[in-house]
Amino acid sequence: MQKVLHINADKCTGCMQCEMACSFENYGTYATAKSRIKVFEFHHTGKKVPYTCTQCDEAWCLHACPVEAITVDKATGAKVVNETTCVGCKVCTIACPFGTINYVQETGKVQKCDLCGGEPACAEACPTGAITFIDANWTGLGKMAQWADKLGNQPTAV
Amino acid sequence: MSWAGKILRVNLTTGTVKSEPLNMDWAQAYLGSRGLGTKYLVEEVDATVDPLSADNKIIWATGPLTGTMASTGGRYTVITKGPLTGAIACSNSGGYWGAEFKMAGWDMVIFEGKSAKPVYLYVNDDLAELRDASHLWGKSVWETEEIIKKGLQDPLTRVSSIGKAGENGVLFAAVVNDLHRAAGRSGVGAVMGSKNLKAIAVRGTKGVGNLRDPKAFMAAVKAGKKVLAENGVTGTGLPAMGTQVLMSVINEVGGLPTRNHRDNQFEGAKDIGAEAMATPRKTDGKKQLVTNQACFGCTIACGRISKMDENHFTIENKPQYRGASGGLEYEAAWALGAANGVNDLEALQYVNMLCNEEGIDPITFGTTIGAVMELYAMGILTKEQLGTEATFGSARALAFLAEETVNGRGFGKEIGQGSKRLTAKYGHPELSMSSKGQEFPAYDGRAIQGIGLAYATSNRGGCHLRGYTIASEVLGIPVKTDPLESQGKPELVKAFQDATAAFDSSGLCIFTTFAWGLQDLSPQMQGACGEQYTVEELAKIGERIWNMEREFNNRAGFTSKDDSLPARLTSVEDACKTGPAKGKFNELATMLPLYYEARGWDSEGRPTAATKERLGL
């Protein structure tokens, strides 16, 4: 079963545990500036929205890379940057429609979410369930269950 | 480790910015944030200095756990000699600024001297420089943050700044970061303004690392988060209802000071508490509360984001207040509401936004309005003087006087001096509900004995955050004690004060202590910093910090006479009128000597030589 990161922004409180977990997993330090998942705050509405790579099947970044530095992890489905191959040309950052692959000045390479090899640290750290790692085929299951519950609780027609 | 190991020293007179190594001996002994910043202050500043003079210094300090994954690890403290009290002032804030500053690679920044013209400090990792702020002077906190971010073309910059109140010398001006998180109390914003320092803008990309034992630390962090999640207060009550959950609870025990402490229960409490915020309004069918919000690293998320009724009289033709913004916390709702007898929730939210926008402490402001309304009721202050009628309960008067205060207009200038100076000027100092010149927050010291003692002995003046005995006396955390009973309270107050000093100095939020004790802090400190941070050591560090603060105040001229409460709280004539505490007044005279004894102080409230020796002072 392939799993994906699933985001429910309504549950996000803006605590940044995910950003710290991501940077700690990848760099051994708590540095939100280095996180591959970002939380956006829209203060005029009070909304907080975590956002990261959705691991497209037909990944623009992968196809755009001139040196084939981005490959598919067959076990997780993640599109993974091979840092030794990456030349830092940034074409992938232009190709990605969602902005979720970005250049890192300090390394001269790009970085993106690689699902931590199958155990994403962000989902593990999220205290509210705003970020979960669930069955790729059934990301709608939670919402379906909510609606089903509503339906089940309808007063019976007389 | 997990200290960055570096501090910034900014001389505003000469315009120089220098990096220097953190004094690691002090860091080990005082942790960080409140404790360590205060250690630097008391070593470098004469306790008798005029708080608003160039000789005073002001420090922004993070703790060793600030910027880590420890839950609530986003906090920083602003430390200075306070202009409202003349005592040590340290005011703690959440939001995101503290972690950003730590991630830039700094533990603290010390400002000394006074700039000839308005400046702000810009920090981007190793780069730290003073920049011209003449275009920011006269701007609100909200405008300042927006202008700085736009100017830098960097939306990820975090800003800690003052609004007009800090510039104008309002003695309870706050330092505000991330739009609505504040180092709110004791007038730290006025000291910032007195130095022509408008803001500190920070971008930190280095991160916080060098943990002593990363594996052990992460395990301790995970265990700590679990305790918070499973606790009724931190896991359910605070995220859902915020601190406002307290309004009905405190009112029921008869401990909700009302109309400048003339009453101890408020008939309008139900209109201004958590339930009211979550109930659709009759006017537009919408709830005031939009959502909750966490500070950096916090897995509790007690913060409120609220939205006003667009047709409320206070915001007619003022579109800037129609969006979602920082909502009412319990202390603000009480101070703006019950303390003045005002039960208009929308008006309270409007004034709450003004407090954030221009940077003032809603507790001291609201309590000062309570005194103004009492003087008005007595006929001492008039409509002509105030520019408004000011009967208890008037939302219009509250809103008008708030606007006058934050903008430094009319009678607002006198309100900006706080209740102690204002009531003294009009011949009724007994009407200032304060200790050491700082106004009491939302718990009645007559109905809740321990908190009265905590107010009287707080090193920064009247304050609930230096020893929150409400946890024990009302909520039963960690054990229930009788709020009406003074026996045992001196020891309780001391224990809360010491543990709080340790939590404050670690870089974590004191709200964790609804679920955590030092036994939960210890493994996190051990994983991050050093094996020596056992429960006993942390308690000792807390006590050391408390005594250090006390000695600074003693050198500043405070004596045991200042460990006092107004007669309204201690006299039988003014005892509680209603509820379970009816007939009660604070038994401070009985408790204070026992408190001194428990602290190892002499009868004048001075730490004895033996106490200082024991604590390594």
Interface residues (C-beta under 8 A of the other chain):
Chain A: T13 G14 C15 M16 Q17 M20 A21 S23 F24 Y27 G28 T29 Y30 A31 T32 A33 K34 H43 H44 T45 G46 K47 K48 A125 P127 T128
Chain B: G67 T68 M69 S71 G74 Y96 A99 M103 L156 L179 R203 G204 T205 K206 G207 V208 G209 P214 M218 K225 A229 P239 V290 T291 N292 Q293 A294 C295 F296 G297 C298 T299 A301 I305 K307 G323 A324 S325
